[in-house]
Amino acid sequence: MMLRDKLLARLAESCGAPDHQRLAAEVLGIRGAPPDLARRLIAQALVVEDRSEAWRRAGERICAAAPATTGVYILRDESGRALYVGKAVNLRRRLRAHFAARTWRALKADQARAAQAEWIEVGSELEALMREQALIGELQPVVNVQVGAPRLDTRAIPPALVRDVIVVVPSVEADSAELVCARADGAWLIQRTRRNGADLAVHTKRLLRFFTSAMRRGFEGGALAPIVFSWLAVRGADATRLDPHDHLRVRLEAVLRDEELFVARVDQRARDHDDRT
């Protein structure tokens, strides 16, 4: 029986005249509390348990709807205020960890108010990293530690990697790729393009404007490019990348039409599917 149920049952048995000191001792394990304090402790325990039950039900609903894919998620309270932004290789598994019963007692007060969630599915770890940081900067969620834009001088990045670059990563759409663009000055951009080249002409023009034009308005805000550089230095060392200043359209078209591009990702998805089934 849950603590809340025990308290309510004992209060019902008291017929309107509960012995709060006895309840505090026998149910809460708090002995010797004065009558007024014991009454407040019982009332507070009921409130906490009510919140716990609401939080548990919200978690069950959220986790049941969450996909088992890579993405970024936002936890919100009942009013829609952003509480927490996070990323995950498997959204459902990560959200289940958020709402696991063992985490309740250690939750921050704001995070315990989580009542709803939304997510953005992505095709790669790099895109998840970028989307997460962009959303934290945009929404200023109360539970996340606000550390400001990433800085090059706090990351172990080889100087050779700090240059204009386009990283080609998988998209959540199977027929497309995500072009994660980073400038040496810190600016960034993510462009989705179809691998058959149908929209390559217009997208190439946009990328060139991002890298070379003095008219750079309308692109992503925030200097998040250091995330790209540090990812390339470690986990993304083998990622496909292009120099945007070297025959961009020709090289990009060749890369996108390569049948071996993202083969490892396809194989991994097949293994993940086999594990689930």
N, C-alpha and C positions, 0 to 999 in steps of 0.2 A: 504494500500500500504506500502511495506517495505521501510525503510530509503534509501536503495540503489536505489530502483526504483524511489523514489521521487527525489533524487539527479540527477540521469541520465535523468529523464524527464525534470527537470528544466535546466540542462546543454544543452540538445537538443533544448529547446525553446530559448536559448540565442544566437543561430546561431554563435557559436564560440567566443562570447564576453561576457562571464558570469560575473556577479557582485558577486564576491566571498563573499564580506562583507554582502550583502543582503542574499545570500544563507546560510551563516553561521548563520545569525540571524533568518531567517524564517524556515529553515529546521533543523539546529542543535541546535537552541536556544542559540547561543553564540553571544552576541551583543557587538559592539564596538571594534571588533578585527581589527588590522591594515590589509591592503590589502594582504601583503605577508603572514602574519599569517593565515588569512582567507583562502587563497588558499591552504596552507599546511593542514589546518584542513579538508577542503573538500576532498583533496587527501587521507588523512589518513582515513577518514570516509569510503571512497569507498573501500579501502584496507581491513579494518576491516569487512565491510559488505560482501565482497567477501569471506573472510575466514569463516565468519559465515555461509554463504550459503553452502560452501564446507563441513564444519563440520556437518551441518544439514543433507546433503545428505549422508555423510558417516555414520552418526548415524542411519538413516533410513535403509540403506543397512545392517549394522551390526546387528541391533535389529531384522530385519526380518529373519535373518539366525540363530540367537542365540536360543538354546533350553531352555525350561522352566524347567531345572534340576539344581541340585547342581553342583558346579564346581569352577574352577579357570580360570580367563581370563587375557589376556595381550592386552593392547592397544598399537598400534604401529603407527609411522608416515609413510609418503609415502615411505621413504627409508628403512623401516623395523626396525628402532631403537625402542627399548622398551621404552615406555613413562610411563606406569603404570601397575601394577599387583594388582589384587584384587580377592576376593572370594565372592561367593554368594550362597544362598540357591536356588534362582531362577535366572539363568544367564540372561534370557531375561528381567525380571523385573529390575534387577540391571543395566543392560546396558541402558535400557530406561531412568532410572533416571540419568545416566551419560549424556545422550544426550537430556535431557528435555530442552525446550527453555528457561526456567527460570534460568538455570544454566550458560548460555553463558557469561553473563557480569561478573560473579564471577570466571570464569575459569582461572587457571594459563596459561601463554602463551604457555608452552610446551604441556599441556594437550589439548589445543585448536587445536593442530596440529594432533590430532588423525584421522587417515584415514583408519585404518584397525584393525581387532581384531582376536584373536584366543582363544580357550578355551579348557580346559580339563574337561570332565565330570567325577564326582566322586560319590561315594555312600553314603558319610557321611560328617558331619561337621568336624570331626577330620581330615580326610584325606585332606579336603579342606584347613584347617589351616596349615597343614604340607606342602602341595604342594605350597601354597602361599608364605610361608616364604622361602622355598627352591628356588623358582623362583626369589624372590626379591634378595636373596644373589647371585644367578647366573647371573642375567641379569642387576642388578644395575639400574633399571628404574629411569629416571630423576625426575619424579613427586613424587614417594614414598619417605617418610622420612626414610633415612637409619639409623637404630638403632643398627645394629650389631646382633649377635646371642643372643637369649633369655638367661637370667641368672636366676639361682635359687634364688639368694639373693634379687631379685626384685619382686618376686612372693610369694603370701601367700600360700605355699604348705606344708601340714603336712609332717613331716619328714618320716613317715611310707610309704608314696607314692613314695618316691625317691628311687626306687629299680628297678632291671631288671624286665620288664613286657612285655607281649604281649596282646594288646587290639584287640579283634575280632569285626570288624565293617562291615556293608554292603558294597558290591562292586557294581559298576555300572553294572556289569554283574550279572544277576539274579541267575546263578548257582554257583556263587563263593562268597568268602568272602575276605576281606582285613585284613591282619595281621599287625597291626601297632606295631612295636617293639621299645622299648626304653631302653637304658642301663643307669645305675646310673651315668656313667661318661659323659652322654650327647649325645652319639651317637644314631642314629635312622635308621630304615629300614622299608620299606613297601613291603610286599610280598602278591601277589594275589594267592589264591589257590582254587581249585574246592572243593565244599562241599561234593562231592561223594567220596573223598579220592584218586582219580586217580593219583594225583601228590604229595600226602602227604609225601611219603618217601623221595623224593629228596628235597622237601621244608623243611622238618624237619631237614635234615642234614645241609641245608644252615642256618637255624635259629640257630642251635646249634653252628655252626661255628661263627656266628655273636656274640653270647653271651659268648662262652667259649674258642674259639681258639685264639692262639697268632697271627695267620695269618688272619687278619681282612680286608685285602685290597679288594677293589671292592665294598664296601658298600657305602651308601649315605654319602655325606660330610656334614659338619656343625653340630654343637652341638644343635640340635633342640629338644632333649628329654624333656627339661623343658616345652615345649608346651603340650606334652602328660600328664605330671604330673599335670599341672595346670588345664587342661581340665578334668582329672579324679577327681580332687578335687571339681569341681562344676558341670558343665553341664554333665559330663560323669560319675557321681557317681554310676549309675546303669549299666554301660557298662560291657560287658562280658570280663574278663581278665584272663590271665593264668600266672603262675610262670614258666618261661622257664627251670628252673632247677629241675622240679618235674614231671618226667614221661611225658615229653612233647608230644610225638607222641600219646600215649594212650589218654591223656586228650584232646588233640586237635581234635582227631578223634571223640571222644564222643560229643564234643561241636558242631562240624560242622554237625554232623548227627542229631542233635536235631531239630525236626520239629518246635519247638516254637521259635527258634532263628530268630530274626529280624521280628517277627510277627507284632510288633507295627509299624515298618517301612512300611510293606506291607499295613496295615490298613491306614496309613497316605497317602500313594500314592493313594489309592482308593479314599480317601476324596478329595485329590488334583485334581484327575481326574474328580470327580463329580462337583467340584467347577468350573472347566474350561468348562465343557460341559453343 
